[in-house]
Amino acid sequence: MRSFTLEPLAYIFLTLVALALRIGAASARLLGQEEALRALAAWHFVQGQAPEPSWPLSPVSLGLQALAFFLFGAGDTAARLPAALAGALTPLAFFPLRQALGRDKALVAAAISAFSPLWIFSSSFADGEAIGALAALVAIGAILRYWESRSLPWLYTAACALGFGMASGLSFWTITGESLILAFLFKEKIKPLGARESVGFWFSLGASFFLTSTLLFFYPPGLGLAADSFALWLSNLFSGHYSLKPLANFLLYEPLLILTAFWGAKGKPYLWTSVGFGLAVAILGGIEGPASFLPILLPLTILSSFGLCDLFRSLTGEKFSAEELIAFGLSSCLGVWGFLGISAYTLRGTFHYLLALFGACIGIASILGALSLMRGPKAPYRVSILLLLTAFSLGEIKLARGLNFSPYVEEHLPLCR
């Protein structure tokens, strides 16, 4: 009873923390040009004017932004509020995946989606990409729950989420492609739907897509905009314009995910096919911003949850003495302090960088030396990974919260612009 009570509370807590982080990020900077154009279209819709966009526009994002303007008035934070709410609900969407991933891994994945800097940035951007990613994650969880329980409400929930996501943004189509690849790899384990289930599934999907695209008939042209999103995704994929910004952003701002994903990748190559597909679409299609990050973030988050859980079990299996724990604690403090000092690139003068580098070197050298003498050559390897993960994770939270001597997220994520 205790575990049953605490587990939902943990997901609710992560959801509230994610909401606070995203609201803070959404209010910390002015709208960009593309965000302002989308917000202007939503404001025209609130004023009773027909929006005539000359750029890709998500009907779901348009409707939710218009609702936010109607309830709270026009403003930068209100324009980003739908995406922020979608990002805040993302940790909660991992709750139905507990059986598929494992309870510990699903909870860790939810925590990563709450604190990861690119997750935060992607869901504090005034578009429909975070909403589409949430719809895809809900659909995946509902489909897995249907296969486990054969309960029709889960199947219809998946269909409605898919229809909702089809009218949301480009990231949904990339995640759909990743899911189809996984379905092909596991086709022998997938049972086909019966006649009754198929009819209900396609009817629910079509009704959800039609109603959300037309904003419940208040904006019928939205059906064309939603249908054009798939054509736009295909045209970007074969446009011949490529961009390496998504790869650079992950290397710069998600080292924690990459390191732990490699740690947890043993025996799970199928998830790396999803990462590779999402990265290929982002690079070859020249897709930038949240539409490029989210399809890569989702499988990386799951891989990272496996890696963190495996690493924790590996480390807790070793019994450390008091001297080793003291050495580890002091060295970790020095190493983290050094890393955060280096990450504070807005500091002026060479002295700060030299001092930070010296602290990092002393910290790492002391822990590796102490453990090498006490435990042999394998212990430094294991604990050095934990040291790096701790430093990177704290540094990422620092960057994501905009505490790097500036409130503007784009100064910390310059390649996202």
Salt bridges, closest charged atoms under 4 A:
GLU7 OE1 - ARG98 NH1 3.46
GLU7 OE1 - ARG103 NH1 3.13
GLU35 OE1 - ARG29 NH1 3.58
GLU35 OE2 - ARG80 NE 3.02
ASP104 OD1 - LYS105 NZ 3.85
ASP104 OD2 - ARG313 NH2 2.33
GLU148 OE1 - ARG145 NE 3.67
GLU288 OE1 - LYS245 NZ 3.79
ASP310 OD1 - ARG313 NH1 3.66
GLU318 OE1 - ARG375 NH1 3.20
GLU318 OE2 - ARG382 NH1 2.89
GLU324 OE2 - ARG375 NE 2.94
